[in-house]
Amino acid sequence: MNQTKKIILADDEKQEIQSLKKQLQDHKKIYADFKSFVKTCDEGIKIADALLDDDFKTFRKYPLKYSQHTAEKMRGIESLSTYKKTSNICRFLSAHTHSGGICEKCYAEKSIKLYKSSLTPALIYNTLLLKYIDIDPQQIPYTNSKYFRFESF
């Protein structure tokens, strides 16, 4: 039996969700000609609206998205990641590191710049599903891979 308890989001969480929703809307305008990017943006916007409206029925319809790497080093390895710009660790490190520190060599930042059109909507989508309330086990995609990277960034 699955019971959903009422979750009250804090004002700063609601603001962050609104910001992520706006980023998806802006991304959708830029990449309007690419059907798959627009679809992920639309789904992310629906998730954001459901979170903001405490509509957990809609929220629970969406499974997490994972990708399969195509670059030589990680070819064929599946991974699931979230948007680093909402990460508390990234915020802390960027605020407390000096010039030339670890953030300047950030793997996630390089990947997001390189694959911005396809990666950004999926990362925001997963962040919306994972950061604010618990997801149902049905939202976790099935994988039959020998290796799987969780939070590859």
DSSP file with accessible surface (Angstrom, degrees, kcal/mol):
  #  RESIDUE AA STRUCTURE BP1 BP2  ACC     N-H-->O    O-->H-N    N-H-->O    O-->H-N    TCO  KAPPA ALPHA  PHI   PSI    X-CA   Y-CA   Z-CA
    1    1 A M              0   0  212      0, 0.0     2,-0.7     0, 0.0     0, 0.0   0.000 360.0 360.0 360.0 129.2    0.0    0.0    0.0
    2    2 A N        -     0   0   94      2,-0.0     2,-0.5   134,-0.0   134,-0.0  -0.869 360.0-175.3-106.2 114.2    1.5    3.3   -1.1
    3    3 A Q        -     0   0  153     -2,-0.7     2,-0.6     2,-0.0     0, 0.0  -0.930  12.0-153.2-111.2 131.7    0.6    6.3    1.1
    4    4 A T        -     0   0   64     -2,-0.5     2,-0.3     3,-0.0    52,-0.0  -0.905  11.0-152.0-103.4 119.7    1.7    9.7    0.2
    5    5 A K        -     0   0  155     -2,-0.6     2,-0.2     1,-0.1    -2,-0.0  -0.637  30.8 -95.9 -89.2 150.8    2.2   12.1    3.1
    6    6 A K        -     0   0  132     -2,-0.3     2,-0.5     1,-0.0    -1,-0.1  -0.446  39.2-157.9 -66.7 128.6    1.7   15.8    2.5
    7    7 A I        -     0   0   43     -2,-0.2     2,-0.6    47,-0.1   126,-0.0  -0.943   4.6-155.2-110.6 130.8    5.0   17.6    1.9
    8    8 A I        -     0   0  129     -2,-0.5     2,-0.3    46,-0.0    -2,-0.0  -0.933  14.3-146.8-105.4 115.9    5.3   21.3    2.6
    9    9 A L        -     0   0    7     -2,-0.6     2,-0.0    42,-0.2   124,-0.0  -0.638  17.6-119.3 -82.1 139.8    8.1   22.8    0.5
   10   10 A A     >  -     0   0   44     -2,-0.3     4,-2.4     1,-0.1     3,-0.2  -0.328  27.2-108.0 -70.5 159.9   10.0   25.7    2.0
   11   11 A D  H  > S+     0   0  122      1,-0.2     4,-2.4     2,-0.2     5,-0.2   0.882 120.2  52.4 -59.2 -39.9   10.0   29.0    0.2
   12   12 A D  H  > S+     0   0  110      1,-0.2     4,-2.1     2,-0.2    -1,-0.2   0.867 108.9  50.9 -67.7 -32.0   13.6   28.7   -1.0
   13   13 A E  H  > S+     0   0   60     -3,-0.2     4,-2.6     2,-0.2    -2,-0.2   0.924 109.9  49.7 -68.1 -42.1   12.7   25.2   -2.4
   14   14 A K  H  X S+     0   0   75     -4,-2.4     4,-2.5     1,-0.2    -2,-0.2   0.904 110.7  50.4 -62.5 -40.3    9.8   26.7   -4.3
   15   15 A Q  H  X S+     0   0  138     -4,-2.4     4,-2.3     2,-0.2    -1,-0.2   0.907 110.4  49.4 -63.8 -41.6   12.0   29.5   -5.6
   16   16 A E  H  X S+     0   0   28     -4,-2.1     4,-2.6     2,-0.2    -2,-0.2   0.917 110.6  50.1 -64.8 -41.5   14.5   27.0   -6.8
   17   17 A I  H  X S+     0   0    0     -4,-2.6     4,-2.7     2,-0.2    -2,-0.2   0.922 110.2  50.5 -62.2 -43.2   11.8   25.0   -8.5
   18   18 A Q  H  X S+     0   0  100     -4,-2.5     4,-2.4     1,-0.2    -1,-0.2   0.914 110.5  50.1 -60.3 -41.4   10.5   28.1  -10.2
   19   19 A S  H  X S+     0   0   60     -4,-2.3     4,-2.3     2,-0.2    -2,-0.2   0.916 111.3  47.6 -63.6 -43.9   14.0   28.9  -11.4
   20   20 A L  H  X S+     0   0    1     -4,-2.6     4,-2.2     2,-0.2    -2,-0.2   0.909 110.6  52.4 -64.7 -39.8   14.5   25.4  -12.8
   21   21 A K  H  X S+     0   0   35     -4,-2.7     4,-2.4     1,-0.2    -2,-0.2   0.929 109.2  49.6 -61.2 -44.0   11.1   25.6  -14.5
   22   22 A K  H  X S+     0   0  110     -4,-2.4     4,-2.8     1,-0.2     5,-0.2   0.905 108.3  53.3 -63.0 -40.5   12.2   28.9  -16.1
   23   23 A Q  H  X S+     0   0   60     -4,-2.3     4,-2.5     1,-0.2    -1,-0.2   0.908 109.8  48.5 -61.5 -38.9   15.4   27.4  -17.3
   24   24 A L  H  X S+     0   0    0     -4,-2.2     4,-2.5     2,-0.2    -2,-0.2   0.910 111.1  49.9 -66.3 -41.8   13.5   24.6  -18.9
   25   25 A Q  H  X S+     0   0   76     -4,-2.4     4,-1.7     2,-0.2    -2,-0.2   0.922 113.3  46.0 -63.2 -42.6   11.1   27.1  -20.6
   26   26 A D  H  X S+     0   0   57     -4,-2.8     4,-1.9     2,-0.2    -2,-0.2   0.911 112.1  51.0 -65.5 -41.7   14.1   29.1  -21.9
   27   27 A H  H  X S+     0   0    8     -4,-2.5     4,-2.5    -5,-0.2    -2,-0.2   0.903 106.8  55.1 -61.7 -40.8   15.8   25.9  -23.1
   28   28 A K  H  < S+     0   0   74     -4,-2.5    -1,-0.2     1,-0.2    -2,-0.2   0.889 107.1  50.0 -61.5 -40.2   12.7   24.9  -24.9
   29   29 A K  H >< S+     0   0  159     -4,-1.7     3,-0.9     1,-0.2    -1,-0.2   0.911 112.3  47.1 -65.0 -42.7   12.6   28.2  -26.8
   30   30 A I  H 3< S+     0   0  109     -4,-1.9     3,-0.3     1,-0.2    -2,-0.2   0.907 122.9  32.8 -66.5 -41.4   16.2   27.8  -27.9
   31   31 A Y  T >< S+     0   0   51     -4,-2.5     3,-2.2     1,-0.2     7,-0.3  -0.086  74.9 135.5-109.6  35.4   15.9   24.2  -29.0
   32   32 A A  T <   +     0   0   62     -3,-0.9    -1,-0.2     1,-0.3    -2,-0.1   0.757  68.2  59.8 -57.2 -26.7   12.3   24.3  -30.3
   33   33 A D  T 3  S+     0   0  156     -3,-0.3     2,-0.8    -4,-0.1    -1,-0.3   0.538  87.6  82.4 -81.9  -5.3   13.2   22.3  -33.4
   34   34 A F    <>  -     0   0  109     -3,-2.2     4,-2.2     1,-0.2     3,-0.4  -0.855  63.9-163.2-107.2 103.3   14.5   19.3  -31.5
   35   35 A K  H  > S+     0   0  187     -2,-0.8     4,-2.5     1,-0.2     5,-0.2   0.852  85.3  49.4 -54.7 -46.0   11.6   17.1  -30.6
   36   36 A S  H  > S+     0   0   76      1,-0.2     4,-2.0     2,-0.2    -1,-0.2   0.886 111.6  48.8 -67.8 -36.1   13.3   15.0  -27.9
   37   37 A F  H  > S+     0   0   32     -3,-0.4     4,-2.2     2,-0.2    -1,-0.2   0.920 113.0  48.1 -67.1 -41.9   14.7   18.1  -26.1
   38   38 A V  H  X S+     0   0   25     -4,-2.2     4,-3.0    -7,-0.3    -2,-0.2   0.906 109.2  53.8 -65.4 -39.8   11.3   19.8  -26.1
   39   39 A K  H  X S+     0   0  120     -4,-2.5     4,-2.5    -5,-0.2    -1,-0.2   0.935 110.1  46.3 -61.3 -46.0    9.6   16.6  -24.8
   40   40 A T  H  X S+     0   0   23     -4,-2.0     4,-2.5     1,-0.2    -1,-0.2   0.907 113.0  50.4 -64.5 -39.6   12.0   16.4  -21.8
   41   41 A C  H  X S+     0   0    0     -4,-2.2     4,-2.6     2,-0.2    -2,-0.2   0.937 110.4  49.5 -61.8 -46.5   11.5   20.1  -21.1
   42   42 A D  H  X S+     0   0   51     -4,-3.0     4,-2.1     1,-0.2    -2,-0.2   0.912 112.1  47.9 -59.5 -43.3    7.7   19.8  -21.3
   43   43 A E  H  X S+     0   0   28     -4,-2.5     4,-2.2    -5,-0.2    -1,-0.2   0.916 111.6  50.3 -64.4 -41.7    7.8   16.8  -18.9
   44   44 A G  H  X S+     0   0    0     -4,-2.5     4,-2.6     2,-0.2    -2,-0.2   0.897 109.0  51.8 -62.5 -39.8   10.1   18.7  -16.5
   45   45 A I  H  X S+     0   0   23     -4,-2.6     4,-2.7     2,-0.2    -1,-0.2   0.914 109.3  50.2 -64.0 -40.8    7.8   21.7  -16.6
   46   46 A K  H  X S+     0   0  115     -4,-2.1     4,-2.4     2,-0.2    -2,-0.2   0.901 110.7  49.5 -64.6 -39.0    4.9   19.4  -15.7
   47   47 A I  H  X S+     0   0    0     -4,-2.2     4,-2.6     2,-0.2    -2,-0.2   0.932 111.0  49.5 -64.3 -44.9    6.9   18.0  -12.8
   48   48 A A  H  X S+     0   0    0     -4,-2.6     4,-2.6     1,-0.2    -2,-0.2   0.936 112.0  48.2 -59.8 -45.8    7.8   21.5  -11.5
   49   49 A D  H  X S+     0   0   54     -4,-2.7     4,-1.9     1,-0.2    -1,-0.2   0.911 110.9  51.0 -61.8 -42.2    4.1   22.5  -11.7
   50   50 A A  H  <>S+     0   0    3     -4,-2.4     5,-3.0     1,-0.2     4,-0.3   0.918 111.1  48.4 -62.4 -42.3    3.0   19.4   -9.9
   51   51 A L  H ><5S+     0   0    1     -4,-2.6     3,-1.2     1,-0.2    -2,-0.2   0.930 112.4  47.9 -61.4 -45.7    5.6   20.0   -7.1
   52   52 A L  H 3<5S+     0   0   30     -4,-2.6    -1,-0.2     1,-0.3    -2,-0.2   0.800 116.1  44.5 -67.2 -28.0    4.5   23.6   -6.7
   53   53 A D  T 3<5S-     0   0  118     -4,-1.9    -1,-0.3    -5,-0.2    -2,-0.2   0.305 109.7-119.4 -96.4   6.4    0.8   22.6   -6.6
   54   54 A D  T < 5 +     0   0   46     -3,-1.2     2,-1.1    -4,-0.3    -3,-0.2   0.853  61.3 152.7  55.1  36.5    1.4   19.6   -4.2
   55   55 A D     >< +     0   0   60     -5,-3.0     4,-1.8    -6,-0.2    -1,-0.2  -0.704  12.2 166.9 -98.5  84.6    0.0   17.4   -7.0
   56   56 A F  H  >  +     0   0   24     -2,-1.1     4,-2.0     1,-0.2    -1,-0.2   0.743  68.3  66.3 -76.3 -21.4    1.8   14.1   -6.1
   57   57 A K  H  4 S+     0   0  179      2,-0.2     4,-0.3     1,-0.2    -1,-0.2   0.950 108.6  38.7 -63.1 -47.0   -0.4   12.0   -8.4
   58   58 A T  H >4 S+     0   0   37      1,-0.2     3,-1.7     2,-0.2     4,-0.3   0.931 113.1  57.2 -67.3 -44.0    1.0   13.8  -11.5
   59   59 A F  H >< S+     0   0    0     -4,-1.8     3,-1.2     1,-0.3    -2,-0.2   0.885 102.5  54.9 -54.8 -40.8    4.5   13.9  -10.0
   60   60 A R  T 3< S+     0   0   47     -4,-2.0    -1,-0.3     1,-0.2    -2,-0.2   0.544  90.1  75.4 -78.1  -4.3    4.6   10.1   -9.6
   61   61 A K  T <  S+     0   0  146     -3,-1.7    -1,-0.2    -4,-0.3    -2,-0.2   0.665  81.6  82.5 -78.3 -15.0    3.8    9.4  -13.3
   62   62 A Y    <   -     0   0   26     -3,-1.2     2,-0.1    -4,-0.3     3,-0.1  -0.804  67.1-150.4-102.8 124.1    7.3   10.3  -14.4
   63   63 A P        -     0   0   62      0, 0.0    77,-0.2     0, 0.0    76,-0.1  -0.490  32.2 -95.2 -82.3 157.1   10.2    7.9  -14.3
   64   64 A L        -     0   0   13     75,-3.2     2,-0.4    -2,-0.1    62,-0.0  -0.319  38.9-129.3 -62.8 154.0   13.8    9.0  -13.8
   65   65 A K        -     0   0   54     57,-0.2    16,-0.4    16,-0.1     2,-0.3  -0.913  25.7-178.3-110.3 135.4   15.9    9.4  -17.0
   66   66 A Y        -     0   0   76     -2,-0.4     2,-0.3    14,-0.1    14,-0.2  -0.900  12.2-143.7-128.0 160.0   19.2    7.9  -17.5
   67   67 A S  E     -A   79   0A  55     12,-2.8    12,-2.6    -2,-0.3     2,-0.5  -0.816   9.4-131.4-121.2 162.5   21.6    8.1  -20.3
   68   68 A Q  E     -A   78   0A 113     -2,-0.3    10,-0.2    10,-0.2     7,-0.1  -0.967  31.1-122.5-114.9 123.6   24.0    5.8  -22.1
   69   69 A H        -     0   0   34      8,-2.5     7,-2.6    -2,-0.5     8,-0.1  -0.369  25.8-178.4 -66.7 141.9   27.5    7.3  -22.7
   70   70 A T        +     0   0  100      5,-0.2     5,-0.2     6,-0.1    -1,-0.1   0.534  48.6 106.5-114.5 -15.6   28.7    7.4  -26.2
   71   71 A A  S >> S-     0   0   46      3,-0.1     4,-0.8     1,-0.1     3,-0.5  -0.347  82.4-110.6 -66.1 150.7   32.2    8.9  -25.6
   72   72 A E  G >4 S+     0   0  147      1,-0.2     3,-0.9     2,-0.2    -1,-0.1   0.877 111.0  53.0 -50.7 -49.6   35.1    6.4  -26.0
   73   73 A K  G 34 S+     0   0  190      1,-0.3    -1,-0.2     0, 0.0    -4,-0.0   0.874 125.4  22.3 -60.5 -40.5   36.1    6.1  -22.4
   74   74 A M  G X4 S+     0   0   43     -3,-0.5     3,-2.4     3,-0.1    -5,-0.3   0.162  84.1 161.3-114.9  18.8   32.7    5.3  -21.0
   75   75 A R  T << S+     0   0  140     -3,-0.9    -5,-0.2    -4,-0.8     3,-0.1  -0.103  71.2   7.1 -49.9 127.7   31.0    3.9  -24.1
   76   76 A G  T 3  S+     0   0   36     -7,-2.6     2,-0.4     1,-0.3    -1,-0.3   0.281  93.3 128.3  85.1  -9.7   27.9    1.9  -23.2
   77   77 A I    <   -     0   0   38     -3,-2.4    -8,-2.5    -8,-0.1    -1,-0.3  -0.658  51.5-141.2 -81.8 128.9   27.9    2.7  -19.5
   78   78 A E  E     +Ab  68 148A  23     69,-0.8    71,-2.8    -2,-0.4     2,-0.3  -0.625  23.6 179.9 -87.9 149.1   24.5    4.0  -18.3
   79   79 A S  E     -Ab  67 149A   4    -12,-2.6   -12,-2.8    -2,-0.2     2,-0.4  -0.993  23.0-153.4-148.7 156.3   24.3    6.8  -15.8
   80   80 A L  E     + b   0 150A  12     69,-2.3    71,-3.4    -2,-0.3    72,-0.4  -0.999  28.3 165.5-128.9 124.0   21.8    8.8  -13.9
   81   81 A S        -     0   0    8     -2,-0.4     2,-0.2   -16,-0.4    45,-0.2  -0.892  24.2-138.2-136.1 167.2   22.7   12.3  -12.8
   82   82 A T        -     0   0   24     -2,-0.3     2,-0.5    44,-0.1    42,-0.2  -0.718  43.2 -76.3-120.0 174.1   21.2   15.6  -11.5
   83   83 A Y    >   -     0   0   11     40,-1.0     3,-1.8    -2,-0.2     4,-0.2  -0.570  34.0-153.3 -78.1 116.0   21.8   19.2  -12.2
   84   84 A K  G >  S+     0   0   36     -2,-0.5     3,-1.7     1,-0.3     6,-0.2   0.767  87.1  72.8 -64.5 -23.8   25.0   20.4  -10.5
   85   85 A K  G 3  S+     0   0   99      1,-0.3    -1,-0.3     5,-0.1    -2,-0.1   0.668 100.6  45.9 -69.4 -11.6   23.8   24.0  -10.3
   86   86 A T  G <  S+     0   0    7     -3,-1.8     2,-0.3     4,-0.0    -1,-0.3   0.367  87.2 117.3-106.0   3.7   21.4   23.0   -7.5
   87   87 A S    <>  -     0   0   35     -3,-1.7     4,-2.3    -4,-0.2     5,-0.2  -0.558  58.5-149.2 -77.4 129.5   23.9   20.8   -5.6
   88   88 A N  H  > S+     0   0  115     -2,-0.3     4,-2.4     1,-0.2     5,-0.2   0.868 100.5  54.0 -62.8 -35.8   24.7   22.0   -2.1
   89   89 A I  H  > S+     0   0  121      2,-0.2     4,-2.9     1,-0.2     5,-0.2   0.939 109.0  47.2 -64.6 -45.6   28.2   20.6   -2.5
   90   90 A C  H  > S+     0   0   33      1,-0.2     4,-2.6     2,-0.2     5,-0.2   0.904 112.0  50.5 -63.8 -40.8   28.8   22.6   -5.7
   91   91 A R  H  X S+     0   0  112     -4,-2.3     4,-1.6     2,-0.2    -1,-0.2   0.931 113.0  46.4 -61.4 -44.9   27.5   25.7   -4.1
   92   92 A F  H  X S+     0   0  121     -4,-2.4     4,-1.5     2,-0.2    -2,-0.2   0.950 114.4  46.4 -62.9 -49.4   29.8   25.3   -1.1
   93   93 A L  H  X S+     0   0   58     -4,-2.9     4,-0.9     1,-0.2     3,-0.2   0.910 111.7  50.1 -63.2 -42.8   32.9   24.5   -3.1
   94   94 A S  H  < S+     0   0   75     -4,-2.6    -1,-0.2    -5,-0.2     3,-0.2   0.851 114.0  46.4 -67.2 -28.7   32.4   27.3   -5.5
   95   95 A A  H  < S+     0   0   76     -4,-1.6    -1,-0.2    -5,-0.2    -2,-0.2   0.737 120.8  37.4 -81.0 -22.0   32.0   29.7   -2.6
   96   96 A H  H  < S+     0   0  130     -4,-1.5     2,-0.4    -3,-0.2    -2,-0.2   0.261  96.1  88.5-118.4  10.2   35.0   28.4   -0.7
   97   97 A T     <  -     0   0   46     -4,-0.9     2,-0.1    -3,-0.2     3,-0.1  -0.855  67.1-129.5-110.2 152.1   37.6   27.6   -3.3
   98   98 A H    >   -     0   0  151     -2,-0.4     3,-1.9     1,-0.2    -2,-0.1  -0.347  46.0 -66.0 -88.4 171.5   40.2   30.0   -4.6
   99   99 A S  T 3  S+     0   0  103      1,-0.3    -1,-0.2    -2,-0.1     3,-0.1  -0.329 126.6  27.3 -57.1 134.9   41.0   30.7   -8.2
  100  100 A G  T 3  S+     0   0   34      1,-0.2    -1,-0.3    -3,-0.1    -2,-0.1   0.513  96.9 135.2  86.9   5.2   42.5   27.6   -9.8
  101  101 A G  S X  S-     0   0   11     -3,-1.9     3,-1.2    -7,-0.1     4,-0.5   0.033  75.4 -75.2 -77.9-169.8   40.6   25.3   -7.4
  102  102 A I  G >  S+     0   0  112      1,-0.3     3,-1.4     2,-0.2    -8,-0.1   0.813 123.3  64.6 -60.9 -33.2   38.7   22.2   -8.1
  103  103 A C  G >  S+     0   0   47      1,-0.3     3,-1.3     2,-0.2    -1,-0.3   0.803  93.7  61.5 -65.2 -28.1   35.6   23.9   -9.6
  104  104 A E  G <  S+     0   0  118     -3,-1.2    -1,-0.3     1,-0.3    -2,-0.2   0.705 107.9  44.3 -70.5 -17.2   37.7   25.2  -12.5
  105  105 A K  G <  S+     0   0  137     -3,-1.4    -1,-0.3    -4,-0.5     2,-0.2   0.083  83.7 153.6-111.1  23.0   38.4   21.6  -13.5
  106  106 A C    <>  -     0   0   30     -3,-1.3     4,-1.8     1,-0.2     5,-0.2  -0.331  35.5-158.3 -65.7 122.3   34.8   20.4  -13.0
  107  107 A Y  H  > S+     0   0  103     -2,-0.2     4,-2.3     1,-0.2     5,-0.2   0.893  93.2  53.3 -63.8 -41.6   33.9   17.4  -15.2
  108  108 A A  H  > S+     0   0    2     45,-0.2     4,-2.9     2,-0.2     5,-0.2   0.926 106.7  51.2 -63.8 -44.2   30.1   18.2  -14.9
  109  109 A E  H  > S+     0   0   45      1,-0.2     4,-2.2     2,-0.2    -1,-0.2   0.922 111.3  47.8 -61.3 -43.0   30.6   21.8  -16.1
  110  110 A K  H  X S+     0   0  127     -4,-1.8     4,-2.2     1,-0.2    -1,-0.2   0.921 113.4  47.9 -63.5 -43.0   32.6   20.6  -19.1
  111  111 A S  H  X S+     0   0   13     -4,-2.3     4,-2.9     2,-0.2    -2,-0.2   0.910 110.3  51.1 -65.5 -42.6   30.0   18.0  -20.0
  112  112 A I  H  < S+     0   0    8     -4,-2.9     4,-0.3     1,-0.2     8,-0.2   0.913 111.9  47.3 -63.3 -41.3   27.1   20.4  -19.6
  113  113 A K  H >< S+     0   0  151     -4,-2.2     3,-0.6    -5,-0.2    -1,-0.2   0.916 116.1  44.8 -64.2 -41.6   28.7   22.9  -21.9
  114  114 A L  H 3< S+     0   0  124     -4,-2.2    -2,-0.2     1,-0.2     3,-0.2   0.898 128.7  24.8 -71.1 -40.4   29.5   20.2  -24.5
  115  115 A Y  T >X S+     0   0   99     -4,-2.9     4,-3.1    -5,-0.2     3,-0.7  -0.062  79.9 136.3-116.6  32.9   26.1   18.4  -24.4
  116  116 A K  H <>  +     0   0   99     -3,-0.6     4,-1.3    -4,-0.3    -1,-0.2   0.856  65.7  57.2 -51.8 -44.9   24.0   21.4  -23.2
  117  117 A S  H 34 S+     0   0   35      1,-0.2    -1,-0.2    -3,-0.2    -2,-0.1   0.889 123.3  20.6 -61.4 -39.9   21.1   20.8  -25.7
  118  118 A S  H <> S+     0   0   58     -3,-0.7     4,-0.9     2,-0.1    -1,-0.2   0.807 125.1  49.7 -99.0 -31.0   20.3   17.3  -24.6
  119  119 A L  H  X S+     0   0   28     -4,-3.1     4,-2.6    -7,-0.2     5,-0.2   0.916  99.0  61.1 -80.9 -43.0   21.9   17.0  -21.1
  120  120 A T  H  X S+     0   0    8     -4,-1.3     4,-2.5    -5,-0.4     5,-0.3   0.915 104.9  46.9 -56.2 -49.8   20.5   20.1  -19.3
  121  121 A P  H  > S+     0   0    1      0, 0.0     4,-2.6     0, 0.0    -1,-0.2   0.917 114.0  48.5 -61.5 -38.6   16.8   19.2  -19.6
  122  122 A A  H  X S+     0   0   24     -4,-0.9     4,-2.5     2,-0.2   -57,-0.2   0.898 111.7  49.3 -67.4 -38.3   17.4   15.6  -18.4
  123  123 A L  H  X S+     0   0    4     -4,-2.6     4,-2.2     2,-0.2   -40,-1.0   0.919 113.7  45.3 -67.0 -43.1   19.5   16.8  -15.5
  124  124 A I  H  X S+     0   0    0     -4,-2.5     4,-2.6    -5,-0.2     5,-0.2   0.926 111.5  54.0 -65.2 -43.4   16.9   19.3  -14.4
  125  125 A Y  H  X S+     0   0    1     -4,-2.6     4,-1.7    -5,-0.3    -2,-0.2   0.946 111.3  44.4 -54.4 -51.3   14.2   16.7  -14.9
  126  126 A N  H  X S+     0   0    4     -4,-2.5     4,-2.3     1,-0.2     5,-0.2   0.879 110.9  54.9 -64.5 -37.5   16.0   14.2  -12.6
  127  127 A T  H  X S+     0   0    3     -4,-2.2     4,-2.7     1,-0.2     5,-0.4   0.931 106.0  51.5 -60.9 -44.9   16.7   16.9  -10.0
  128  128 A L  H  X S+     0   0    0     -4,-2.6     4,-0.5     1,-0.2     5,-0.3   0.882 114.0  44.7 -61.0 -36.4   13.0   17.8   -9.8
  129  129 A L  H  < S+     0   0    0     -4,-1.7     4,-0.3    -5,-0.2    -1,-0.2   0.844 123.7  31.9 -75.4 -33.3   12.2   14.2   -9.2
  130  130 A L  H  < S+     0   0   71     -4,-2.3    -2,-0.2    -5,-0.2    -3,-0.2   0.728 109.9  57.4-100.1 -24.5   14.9   13.4   -6.7
  131  131 A K  H  < S+     0   0   73     -4,-2.7    -3,-0.1    -5,-0.2    -2,-0.1   0.839 107.6  34.6 -84.6 -30.9   15.6   16.6   -4.7
  132  132 A Y  S  < S+     0   0   16     -4,-0.5     2,-0.3    -5,-0.4    -1,-0.1   0.810 119.5   5.4-104.0 -34.1   12.3   17.6   -3.1
  133  133 A I  S    S-     0   0   11     -4,-0.3     2,-0.2    -5,-0.3    -1,-0.2  -0.950  83.0 -85.8-143.6 166.1   10.3   14.5   -2.1
  134  134 A D        -     0   0  133     -2,-0.3     2,-0.2    -3,-0.1    -4,-0.1  -0.525  42.3-138.6 -73.4 139.9   10.7   10.8   -2.1
  135  135 A I        -     0   0   36     -2,-0.2   -75,-0.1    -5,-0.1    -1,-0.1  -0.527  19.4-106.1 -92.8 163.9    9.9    9.0   -5.4
  136  136 A D    >   -     0   0   20     -2,-0.2     3,-2.1     1,-0.1     4,-0.3  -0.599  28.2-116.0 -82.7 151.6    8.1    5.7   -5.8
  137  137 A P  G >  S+     0   0   97      0, 0.0     3,-1.7     0, 0.0    -1,-0.1   0.825 114.0  66.8 -57.3 -28.6   10.1    2.6   -6.7
  138  138 A Q  G 3  S+     0   0  145      1,-0.3    -3,-0.0   -75,-0.0   -78,-0.0   0.696  90.8  63.9 -66.2 -17.5    8.1    2.5  -10.0
  139  139 A Q  G <  S+     0   0    4     -3,-2.1   -75,-3.2   -76,-0.1    -1,-0.3   0.574  80.9  93.6 -83.0  -8.8    9.8    5.7  -11.0
  140  140 A I  S <  S-     0   0   98     -3,-1.7   -75,-0.0    -4,-0.3     2,-0.0  -0.749  81.6-125.1 -86.3 121.4   13.2    4.0  -11.1
  141  141 A P        -     0   0   33      0, 0.0     2,-0.3     0, 0.0    -2,-0.1  -0.341  21.7-112.7 -69.1 147.5   13.9    2.8  -14.6
  142  142 A Y        +     0   0  181      2,-0.0     2,-0.4    -2,-0.0     0, 0.0  -0.574  38.1 178.8 -76.1 137.4   14.8   -0.9  -15.1
  143  143 A T        -     0   0   43     -2,-0.3     5,-0.0     2,-0.1     0, 0.0  -0.997  25.4-168.3-139.7 144.0   18.4   -1.5  -16.3
  144  144 A N        +     0   0  137     -2,-0.4     2,-0.2     3,-0.1    -2,-0.0  -0.167  45.8 134.9-119.0  34.7   20.1   -4.8  -17.0
  145  145 A S        -     0   0   45      1,-0.1     3,-0.1     2,-0.0    -2,-0.1  -0.599  57.8-139.9 -88.1 148.9   23.6   -3.4  -17.2
  146  146 A K  S    S+     0   0  180     -2,-0.2     2,-0.4     1,-0.2    -1,-0.1   0.866  94.7  31.1 -69.6 -37.6   26.6   -4.8  -15.5
  147  147 A Y        +     0   0  142      2,-0.0   -69,-0.8    -3,-0.0     2,-0.3  -0.964  66.4 175.0-124.3 143.0   27.8   -1.3  -14.6
  148  148 A F  E     -b   78   0A  44     -2,-0.4     2,-0.6   -71,-0.1   -69,-0.2  -0.986  20.1-143.1-147.5 131.7   25.7    1.8  -13.8
  149  149 A R  E     -b   79   0A  73    -71,-2.8   -69,-2.3    -2,-0.3     2,-0.5  -0.867  10.0-160.7-100.3 121.3   26.9    5.2  -12.6
  150  150 A F  E    S-b   80   0A 152     -2,-0.6   -69,-0.2     1,-0.3    -2,-0.0  -0.882  79.1  -4.7 -98.3 129.4   24.7    7.0  -10.1
  151  151 A E  S    S-     0   0   86    -71,-3.4    -1,-0.3    -2,-0.5   -70,-0.2   0.976  74.0-173.0  52.7  65.4   25.4   10.7  -10.0
  152  152 A S              0   0   13     -3,-0.4    -1,-0.1   -72,-0.4   -71,-0.1   0.652 360.0 360.0 -66.2 -15.7   28.3   10.6  -12.4
  153  153 A F              0   0   69    -71,-0.1    -1,-0.3   -46,-0.1   -45,-0.2   0.473 360.0 360.0 -89.9 360.0   29.1   14.2  -11.8
